[in-house]
Structure formats: C-alpha cells, structure tokens
Amino acid sequence: TVEFYGHSKGEFRCFSNFFVHDKPFLFAVPEACGAAQLRAAGRPSQSWGMFSEKAIMLCKAALMGDFATYDRINRAATNVEAKALGREVSPWDQNRWDASVCEVAREVVLQKFASDAALAEILLSTGTRCIAEMTRNDRNWGTGLDVGHPDASTPERWRGINILGWALMEARDAL
C-alpha cells in the first residue's frame, strides 16, 4: 500500500487535495455536477486553481445550485478558505452529495494529474499498488487509520472508505 497523508511533506504529498501546485491547473466542472446550469446562470464552468480542494468545493456548490457560494469558492485564495466556503453550501442535500462524491473525486483527481506531467509521473510511479490516504481523522476520503498503522495494507480492516485513494487509482489507470 502506498500510504500518504498531508500536503507539505513526503514523496506523495501531491496526492493531497490541499497540495499547492507550482502552476495553476484548469478545472472543468463535470456536466453531472451542473456545468450547464452554471453557464445558464452566467457563471464559468471552468476555473483555474492551485489546489484540488477548490475544485471539489466548486463541485459541491454547483451540484447544490448554490451559485453565490460557487462564486466565492471560485475566488478563494487558499485551500483552507475553499474548504470553509464548501461547508457553507446551502441548501445541502447529503444524499445527493453521497451519490456524486466518487464521480467528483475521480474527475477532480484525473484533471489535476492530467494537467501536470511531473505530477502524473509521481502517480504512475505507484504501479499497481493500492493507494491510501492514511488518517484517523477522515473515514470518507481516507482510511480512518494513521500512516504506519499495522492494518494499512489490509483494506478490510480500514475504518474508512478511502475515496481519495480510490480516485487516485482510477486516475492512474486512466493515465
């Protein structure tokens, strides 16, 4: 298992949604998240960003039809600001998000790594190994276990579902 956590250190720090890129990448909101509705409302369905957390939060706002928060996320200067704005999306429909989160994750991660050959090379260097975001603080995007946990290579013992690790493996396969 390729274990990672965090965006500031380690060989695989670029796997984090909080990783700040050297150059911005262009993210296109997927049609399934409401790109057509964004365009109809006079909003851009593409956005330049320095971190993929912004792209995820844009998808949240677009999916829920919260164009005012979408605009604010689009202007977010930091990953922390984008995440905080994503928590303000309203109205919130958890079932709708749950039905879309894997597609959002896959699309965001694929666009991120397809936009930068150096990042793609790091992702491809993992070969066919399982990739896992290891943190006990996140049971959705991560495994619910910390880096170095004895069960890191035993997915059936993870406490989380590892959405980010899955999306990274999907992007790797697509690349």
C-alpha positions as CSV (number, residue, x, y, z in Angstrom):
1,T,0.0,0.0,0.0
2,V,1.2,3.5,-0.9
3,E,0.4,5.4,2.3
4,F,0.2,9.2,2.3
5,Y,-1.2,12.0,4.4
6,G,-0.7,15.7,4.3
7,H,0.3,18.2,1.6
8,S,3.6,19.6,2.9
9,K,6.0,16.7,3.2
10,G,6.7,13.3,1.8
11,E,7.1,11.8,-1.6
12,F,3.4,11.6,-2.2
13,R,2.3,14.9,-0.8
14,C,0.9,15.9,-4.2
15,F,-1.8,13.3,-3.7
16,S,-3.4,15.5,-1.1
17,N,-6.3,17.8,-2.2
18,F,-4.6,20.6,-0.1
19,F,-1.3,20.3,-2.1
20,V,-0.4,23.7,-3.7
21,H,0.7,23.3,-7.3
22,D,3.6,25.1,-8.8
23,K,1.4,26.4,-11.6
24,P,-2.4,26.6,-11.7
25,F,-4.5,24.0,-13.5
26,L,-7.7,24.5,-15.3
27,F,-10.6,22.5,-13.8
28,A,-13.9,21.9,-15.7
29,V,-16.9,21.2,-13.6
30,P,-18.4,17.9,-14.7
31,E,-21.7,18.1,-16.5
32,A,-23.1,15.8,-13.8
33,C,-22.4,18.5,-11.3
34,G,-24.4,21.1,-13.1
35,A,-22.0,22.7,-15.5
36,A,-24.8,23.6,-17.9
37,Q,-26.7,25.3,-15.1
38,L,-23.6,27.3,-14.2
39,R,-23.3,28.5,-17.7
40,A,-27.0,29.3,-17.9
41,A,-26.6,31.4,-14.7
42,G,-23.7,33.3,-16.3
43,R,-21.1,31.5,-14.2
44,P,-17.9,30.0,-15.6
45,S,-17.9,26.2,-15.6
46,Q,-14.1,26.2,-15.7
47,S,-11.8,27.6,-13.1
48,W,-8.1,28.0,-12.6
49,G,-6.8,26.7,-9.3
50,M,-3.6,26.0,-7.4
51,F,-5.1,23.1,-5.3
52,S,-7.7,20.4,-6.0
53,E,-9.7,21.2,-2.8
54,K,-11.1,24.2,-4.6
55,A,-12.3,22.0,-7.5
56,I,-14.1,19.7,-5.1
57,M,-15.8,22.6,-3.3
58,L,-16.8,24.1,-6.7
59,C,-18.5,20.8,-7.5
60,K,-20.3,20.9,-4.1
61,A,-21.7,24.3,-4.7
62,A,-22.6,23.6,-8.4
63,L,-24.3,20.3,-7.5
64,M,-26.5,22.0,-4.9
65,G,-27.2,25.0,-7.1
66,D,-25.6,27.5,-4.7
67,F,-24.2,29.9,-7.2
68,A,-23.4,32.7,-4.7
69,T,-21.1,30.3,-2.7
70,Y,-19.8,28.9,-6.0
71,D,-18.6,32.5,-6.9
72,R,-16.9,32.9,-3.5
73,I,-15.2,29.5,-3.8
74,N,-14.0,30.4,-7.3
75,R,-12.3,33.5,-5.7
76,A,-10.8,31.5,-2.8
77,A,-7.1,32.2,-2.4
78,T,-6.2,29.2,-0.1
79,N,-7.3,25.6,0.3
80,V,-8.4,26.4,3.8
81,E,-10.7,29.2,2.6
82,A,-12.1,27.0,-0.2
83,K,-12.9,24.2,2.3
84,A,-14.6,26.6,4.8
85,L,-16.7,28.0,2.0
86,G,-17.7,24.5,0.9
87,R,-19.1,24.0,4.4
88,E,-21.4,26.9,3.8
89,V,-23.1,25.5,0.7
90,S,-26.8,25.7,1.0
91,P,-29.3,24.1,0.7
92,W,-27.4,20.9,1.5
93,D,-28.6,17.5,0.3
94,Q,-26.4,14.8,1.8
95,N,-28.0,12.1,-0.3
96,R,-27.3,14.0,-3.5
97,W,-23.6,14.5,-2.4
98,D,-23.2,10.9,-1.4
99,A,-24.5,9.8,-4.8
100,S,-22.0,12.1,-6.6
101,V,-18.9,12.3,-4.4
102,C,-17.0,9.4,-6.1
103,E,-17.6,10.9,-9.5
104,V,-16.4,14.3,-8.2
105,A,-13.3,12.8,-6.7
106,R,-12.4,10.8,-9.8
107,E,-12.9,13.8,-12.1
108,V,-11.0,16.3,-9.9
109,V,-8.0,13.9,-9.4
110,L,-7.9,12.9,-13.1
111,Q,-8.0,16.6,-14.2
112,K,-5.3,17.5,-11.7
113,F,-2.8,14.8,-12.7
114,A,-3.6,15.0,-16.4
115,S,-2.7,18.7,-16.3
116,D,0.9,18.2,-15.0
117,A,3.3,15.7,-16.4
118,A,5.6,15.8,-13.3
119,L,2.6,15.0,-11.0
120,A,1.4,12.3,-13.4
121,E,4.8,10.7,-13.2
122,I,4.6,10.5,-9.4
123,L,1.2,9.0,-9.6
124,L,2.3,6.5,-12.3
125,S,5.3,5.5,-10.2
126,T,3.0,3.7,-7.8
127,G,2.5,1.0,-10.4
128,T,-0.4,-1.2,-9.4
129,R,-0.1,-0.8,-5.7
130,C,-3.1,0.2,-3.6
131,I,-3.1,4.0,-2.7
132,A,-4.5,5.1,0.7
133,E,-4.9,8.4,2.4
134,M,-4.0,7.4,5.9
135,T,-5.6,9.5,8.7
136,R,-7.8,8.5,11.6
137,N,-9.4,12.0,11.1
138,D,-11.2,11.1,7.9
139,R,-13.3,8.0,7.3
140,N,-14.7,9.2,4.0
141,W,-11.8,10.5,1.9
142,G,-9.3,8.5,4.0
143,T,-9.0,5.1,5.6
144,G,-9.7,6.1,9.2
145,L,-6.2,4.9,10.2
146,D,-3.0,6.8,10.5
147,V,0.2,6.3,8.4
148,G,2.1,3.3,9.6
149,H,-0.9,1.6,11.2
150,P,-0.4,-2.2,11.2
151,D,-3.6,-2.6,9.1
152,A,-2.5,-0.1,6.4
153,S,-2.2,-2.9,3.8
154,T,-5.4,-4.7,4.9
155,P,-8.4,-2.7,3.4
156,E,-11.0,-4.9,5.0
157,R,-9.7,-3.6,8.4
158,W,-9.8,0.0,7.5
159,R,-12.4,2.1,9.3
160,G,-12.9,4.4,6.4
161,I,-13.7,4.1,2.7
162,N,-10.7,5.8,1.2
163,I,-12.4,7.9,-1.6
164,L,-9.3,9.8,-2.4
165,G,-7.1,6.7,-2.6
166,W,-9.7,5.1,-4.9
167,A,-9.8,8.2,-7.1
168,L,-6.0,8.3,-7.4
169,M,-6.0,4.7,-8.5
170,E,-8.8,5.4,-11.1
171,A,-6.8,8.4,-12.4
172,R,-3.6,6.3,-12.6
173,D,-5.5,3.7,-14.6
174,A,-6.9,6.4,-17.0
175,L,-3.4,8.0,-17.5
